[in-house]
Amino acid sequence: MKILLSILFAAAFSLSSMPAHAVKWDLATMSCKQFLESGEDNIQVVLTWMDGWYKGDEDNAIIDTDEFIDNAKKFGAYCAKNPNASIVTAADEILGK
């Protein structure tokens, strides 16, 4: 429980330092091209969210950084080859939900 609270605190702290102009992303309609052009910070946020989403509720609360980096590289390669594909399609291909 202490770990969860620490993670939530860290997330809240990092979000509080974000610019005041909030942006909403519809990941269902975002193309790979839009994703790749969205900037490093945005790419990291989306990749982190997708990693958690595709792990689902059944997996342990573990982040395997080697696996995460490997999947991020695969995601980037897929999107570079398929700029018009949606990132949801890319995630299905890479993360296999």
Legacy VTK file of the C-alpha trace (Angstrom):
# vtk DataFile Version 3.0
C-alpha trace
ASCII
DATASET POLYDATA
POINTS 97 float
0.000 0.000 0.000
2.886 2.371 0.763
4.321 1.756 -2.692
0.973 2.551 -4.335
0.672 5.791 -2.382
4.224 6.736 -3.321
3.485 6.106 -6.994
0.253 8.121 -6.844
2.040 10.981 -5.103
4.838 10.972 -7.672
2.312 10.939 -10.529
0.328 13.801 -9.012
3.516 15.791 -8.438
4.736 15.280 -11.997
1.336 16.219 -13.422
1.248 19.384 -11.344
4.379 20.569 -13.138
2.753 20.196 -16.561
1.680 23.323 -18.442
-1.740 24.741 -17.647
-2.998 24.223 -21.202
-4.297 20.687 -20.959
-4.724 18.630 -24.095
-7.067 15.700 -24.612
-5.908 12.885 -26.851
-8.295 10.492 -28.526
-5.947 7.556 -28.816
-8.519 5.644 -30.864
-8.133 8.146 -33.711
-4.476 9.157 -33.335
-2.341 8.009 -36.263
1.181 6.717 -35.944
2.383 9.832 -37.771
0.632 12.116 -35.269
2.023 10.032 -32.424
5.602 10.198 -33.696
5.319 13.961 -34.247
3.774 14.653 -30.823
7.098 15.132 -29.029
9.190 12.986 -26.722
7.252 13.785 -23.540
3.906 12.972 -25.153
5.295 9.771 -26.668
6.488 8.654 -23.232
3.096 9.354 -21.658
1.226 7.407 -24.350
3.642 4.466 -24.261
3.408 4.281 -20.480
-0.388 4.399 -20.582
-0.532 1.703 -23.258
1.852 -0.505 -21.312
-0.479 -0.382 -18.315
-3.644 -0.718 -20.400
-2.445 -3.813 -22.217
-1.219 -5.477 -19.036
-4.742 -5.283 -17.647
-5.940 -5.873 -14.119
-4.540 -9.361 -13.777
-0.816 -8.600 -13.989
1.287 -7.637 -11.015
2.239 -4.015 -10.537
5.665 -4.559 -12.053
7.403 -2.473 -14.684
10.035 -4.455 -16.536
12.124 -1.652 -18.016
13.894 -3.958 -20.478
10.543 -5.185 -21.809
9.138 -1.639 -21.843
12.092 -0.293 -23.855
11.949 -3.250 -26.241
8.230 -2.686 -26.835
8.792 1.065 -27.291
11.385 0.354 -29.988
9.014 -2.077 -31.716
6.230 0.497 -31.496
8.428 3.191 -33.046
9.550 0.878 -35.845
5.972 -0.185 -36.596
4.746 3.415 -36.664
7.639 4.530 -38.857
6.685 1.869 -41.422
2.922 2.466 -41.055
2.392 6.223 -40.491
-1.301 6.099 -41.423
-2.133 3.241 -39.042
-3.793 4.123 -35.763
-1.732 3.763 -32.637
-4.359 1.367 -31.327
-3.652 -0.891 -34.316
0.065 -0.562 -33.618
-0.456 -1.423 -29.961
-2.538 -4.468 -30.885
0.267 -5.634 -33.152
3.049 -4.980 -30.651
1.392 -5.644 -27.306
-1.125 -8.184 -28.561
-4.384 -7.567 -26.775
LINES 1 98
97 0 1 2 3 4 5 6 7 8 9 10 11 12 13 14 15 16 17 18 19 20 21 22 23 24 25 26 27 28 29 30 31 32 33 34 35 36 37 38 39 40 41 42 43 44 45 46 47 48 49 50 51 52 53 54 55 56 57 58 59 60 61 62 63 64 65 66 67 68 69 70 71 72 73 74 75 76 77 78 79 80 81 82 83 84 85 86 87 88 89 90 91 92 93 94 95 96
